[in-house]
Amino acid sequence: MKFHSPITRAAYYVGPLLLWMLIIFALSTDVASADKTRSAVSSIMRRVLPGLANRLSPQMVDRIDWNIRKTAHVTEYAILAILAFRAIGFGNPTFRNRNVVLPFLIGVLYAASDEYHQSFSATREGRAADVFFDSFGVTLGLLLCLWHRLATAYPLRGSAGEKREEEKSLEEHAAQVGSSAP
């Protein structure tokens, strides 16, 4: 992709990362507290699975909410890592160690600062365990980036029965040379 200015290029690569960081920051307030998500989980379960929802104890609903919240931690930080990987690479196809190290540091440090931010909210708590879940998400996101990079750098040749055109032409050439020999 061609950019007309360095500012446009920076906005294209760094803008989504900054926007995602703002979303995480906003979700770290009372808006997404456990009290609010727990009632939302109960409400959704009552609408989608009314028979099951009536049989769940409050502890079971809490456990389901906890699982959803931790999965959200992993997912939001995996997305953060993917966007940081993209921003650090800045469109450069050359791979460097910093393409992994810097996004990892950005993700883990942002997770720690996010938990610190939550400690100032009346209905939230900053927890070291959540930094672990966030860091796991960062690691997962970076592993996905590296897998994608390897998958696109070395494309598969096709199915086992197919041969590439150049292999076919080499075999044809070898057959012609072999048939012209005495």
PEUR-V282069 format. One record per residue. N is the residue number from 1. PSI is psi in radians with two decimals (none if undefined). BURIAL is # if it has 24 or more other ideal C-beta (glycine too) atoms within 12 Angstrom, else .. D_FIRST is the distance of its C-alpha to the first C-alpha in whole Angstrom. Layout:
# PEUR-V282069
n=N psi=PSI burial=BURIAL d_first=D_FIRST
n=N psi=PSI burial=BURIAL d_first=D_FIRST
This chain:
# PEUR-V282069
n=1 psi=2.33 burial=. d_first=0
n=2 psi=2.44 burial=. d_first=4
n=3 psi=2.48 burial=. d_first=7
n=4 psi=-0.34 burial=. d_first=10
n=5 psi=2.75 burial=. d_first=12
n=6 psi=-0.50 burial=. d_first=13
n=7 psi=-0.72 burial=. d_first=14
n=8 psi=-0.74 burial=. d_first=11
n=9 psi=-0.80 burial=. d_first=9
n=10 psi=-0.73 burial=. d_first=13
n=11 psi=-0.65 burial=. d_first=13
n=12 psi=-0.72 burial=. d_first=10
n=13 psi=-0.69 burial=# d_first=11
n=14 psi=-0.49 burial=# d_first=15
n=15 psi=-0.88 burial=. d_first=16
n=16 psi=-0.63 burial=. d_first=16
n=17 psi=-0.83 burial=# d_first=19
n=18 psi=-0.68 burial=. d_first=21
n=19 psi=-0.75 burial=. d_first=21
n=20 psi=-0.65 burial=# d_first=22
n=21 psi=-0.66 burial=# d_first=25
n=22 psi=-0.68 burial=. d_first=26
n=23 psi=-0.79 burial=. d_first=27
n=24 psi=-0.76 burial=# d_first=29
n=25 psi=-0.77 burial=# d_first=30
n=26 psi=-0.66 burial=. d_first=32
n=27 psi=-0.22 burial=# d_first=33
n=28 psi=0.01 burial=# d_first=35
n=29 psi=-2.97 burial=. d_first=37
n=30 psi=-0.29 burial=. d_first=40
n=31 psi=-0.70 burial=. d_first=38
n=32 psi=0.61 burial=# d_first=37
n=33 psi=2.83 burial=. d_first=40
n=34 psi=-0.64 burial=# d_first=42
n=35 psi=-0.69 burial=. d_first=45
n=36 psi=-0.70 burial=. d_first=43
n=37 psi=-0.60 burial=# d_first=41
n=38 psi=-0.78 burial=# d_first=44
n=39 psi=-0.59 burial=. d_first=45
n=40 psi=-0.72 burial=. d_first=42
n=41 psi=-0.78 burial=# d_first=42
n=42 psi=-0.79 burial=# d_first=46
n=43 psi=-0.78 burial=. d_first=45
n=44 psi=-0.75 burial=. d_first=43
n=45 psi=-0.66 burial=. d_first=45
n=46 psi=-0.57 burial=. d_first=48
n=47 psi=-0.72 burial=. d_first=46
n=48 psi=-0.79 burial=. d_first=44
n=49 psi=1.21 burial=. d_first=47
n=50 psi=-0.67 burial=. d_first=50
n=51 psi=-0.74 burial=. d_first=53
n=52 psi=-0.71 burial=. d_first=51
n=53 psi=-0.62 burial=. d_first=50
n=54 psi=-0.39 burial=. d_first=54
n=55 psi=-0.13 burial=. d_first=55
n=56 psi=2.37 burial=. d_first=52
n=57 psi=2.84 burial=. d_first=54
n=58 psi=-0.56 burial=. d_first=52
n=59 psi=-0.65 burial=. d_first=52
n=60 psi=-0.70 burial=. d_first=50
n=61 psi=-0.71 burial=# d_first=48
n=62 psi=-0.71 burial=. d_first=47
n=63 psi=-0.74 burial=. d_first=46
n=64 psi=-0.77 burial=# d_first=44
n=65 psi=-0.74 burial=# d_first=42
n=66 psi=-0.79 burial=. d_first=42
n=67 psi=-0.73 burial=. d_first=40
n=68 psi=-0.75 burial=. d_first=38
n=69 psi=-0.74 burial=# d_first=37
n=70 psi=-0.64 burial=# d_first=37
n=71 psi=-0.65 burial=. d_first=34
n=72 psi=-0.70 burial=# d_first=32
n=73 psi=-0.88 burial=# d_first=32
n=74 psi=-0.79 burial=# d_first=31
n=75 psi=-0.82 burial=# d_first=28
n=76 psi=-0.56 burial=# d_first=27
n=77 psi=-0.42 burial=# d_first=27
n=78 psi=-0.75 burial=# d_first=25
n=79 psi=-0.74 burial=# d_first=22
n=80 psi=-0.76 burial=# d_first=22
n=81 psi=-0.71 burial=# d_first=22
n=82 psi=-0.76 burial=# d_first=19
n=83 psi=-0.63 burial=# d_first=17
n=84 psi=-0.70 burial=# d_first=19
n=85 psi=-0.78 burial=# d_first=18
n=86 psi=-0.74 burial=# d_first=14
n=87 psi=-0.72 burial=# d_first=15
n=88 psi=-0.70 burial=# d_first=16
n=89 psi=-0.54 burial=# d_first=14
n=90 psi=0.56 burial=# d_first=11
n=91 psi=0.02 burial=. d_first=9
n=92 psi=2.14 burial=. d_first=11
n=93 psi=-0.26 burial=. d_first=12
n=94 psi=2.26 burial=. d_first=16
n=95 psi=2.37 burial=. d_first=18
n=96 psi=2.75 burial=. d_first=21
n=97 psi=-0.57 burial=. d_first=24
n=98 psi=-0.40 burial=. d_first=22
n=99 psi=-0.34 burial=# d_first=20
n=100 psi=-0.75 burial=# d_first=23
n=101 psi=-0.85 burial=. d_first=25
n=102 psi=-0.79 burial=# d_first=24
n=103 psi=-0.63 burial=# d_first=22
n=104 psi=-0.82 burial=# d_first=26
n=105 psi=-0.74 burial=. d_first=28
n=106 psi=-0.83 burial=# d_first=26
n=107 psi=-0.84 burial=# d_first=27
n=108 psi=-0.74 burial=# d_first=30
n=109 psi=-0.65 burial=. d_first=31
n=110 psi=-0.63 burial=# d_first=29
n=111 psi=-0.78 burial=# d_first=32
n=112 psi=-0.73 burial=# d_first=35
n=113 psi=-0.55 burial=. d_first=34
n=114 psi=-0.74 burial=# d_first=34
n=115 psi=-0.62 burial=# d_first=37
n=116 psi=-0.75 burial=. d_first=38
n=117 psi=-0.73 burial=. d_first=37
n=118 psi=-0.46 burial=# d_first=39
n=119 psi=-0.28 burial=. d_first=42
n=120 psi=-0.11 burial=. d_first=42
n=121 psi=2.46 burial=# d_first=42
n=122 psi=-0.61 burial=. d_first=46
n=123 psi=0.17 burial=. d_first=45
n=124 psi=2.80 burial=# d_first=42
n=125 psi=2.46 burial=. d_first=43
n=126 psi=2.17 burial=. d_first=41
n=127 psi=2.36 burial=. d_first=41
n=128 psi=-0.59 burial=. d_first=41
n=129 psi=-0.61 burial=. d_first=40
n=130 psi=-0.57 burial=# d_first=38
n=131 psi=-0.64 burial=# d_first=36
n=132 psi=-0.84 burial=. d_first=36
n=133 psi=-0.73 burial=# d_first=35
n=134 psi=-0.75 burial=# d_first=32
n=135 psi=-0.63 burial=# d_first=32
n=136 psi=-0.74 burial=# d_first=32
n=137 psi=-0.72 burial=# d_first=29
n=138 psi=-0.81 burial=# d_first=27
n=139 psi=-0.78 burial=# d_first=28
n=140 psi=-0.78 burial=# d_first=27
n=141 psi=-0.73 burial=# d_first=24
n=142 psi=-0.64 burial=# d_first=23
n=143 psi=-0.67 burial=. d_first=25
n=144 psi=-0.71 burial=# d_first=23
n=145 psi=-0.78 burial=# d_first=20
n=146 psi=-0.69 burial=# d_first=21
n=147 psi=-0.79 burial=. d_first=23
n=148 psi=-0.72 burial=. d_first=19
n=149 psi=-0.77 burial=. d_first=18
n=150 psi=-0.70 burial=. d_first=21
n=151 psi=-0.59 burial=. d_first=21
n=152 psi=-0.38 burial=. d_first=18
n=153 psi=-0.57 burial=. d_first=18
n=154 psi=1.38 burial=. d_first=22
n=155 psi=2.63 burial=. d_first=22
n=156 psi=2.67 burial=. d_first=25
n=157 psi=-0.16 burial=. d_first=27
n=158 psi=-2.91 burial=. d_first=28
n=159 psi=2.91 burial=. d_first=31
n=160 psi=-0.55 burial=. d_first=34
n=161 psi=-0.29 burial=. d_first=36
n=162 psi=2.56 burial=. d_first=33
n=163 psi=2.61 burial=. d_first=32
n=164 psi=2.73 burial=. d_first=29
n=165 psi=-0.73 burial=. d_first=30
n=166 psi=-0.58 burial=. d_first=30
n=167 psi=-0.70 burial=. d_first=33
n=168 psi=-0.78 burial=. d_first=35
n=169 psi=-0.60 burial=. d_first=35
n=170 psi=-0.71 burial=. d_first=36
n=171 psi=-0.71 burial=. d_first=39
n=172 psi=-0.75 burial=. d_first=40
n=173 psi=-0.74 burial=. d_first=40
n=174 psi=-0.65 burial=. d_first=42
n=175 psi=-0.67 burial=. d_first=44
n=176 psi=-0.75 burial=. d_first=45
n=177 psi=-0.69 burial=. d_first=46
n=178 psi=-0.60 burial=. d_first=48
n=179 psi=-0.37 burial=. d_first=50
n=180 psi=-0.16 burial=. d_first=50
n=181 psi=2.57 burial=. d_first=52
n=182 psi=none burial=. d_first=56
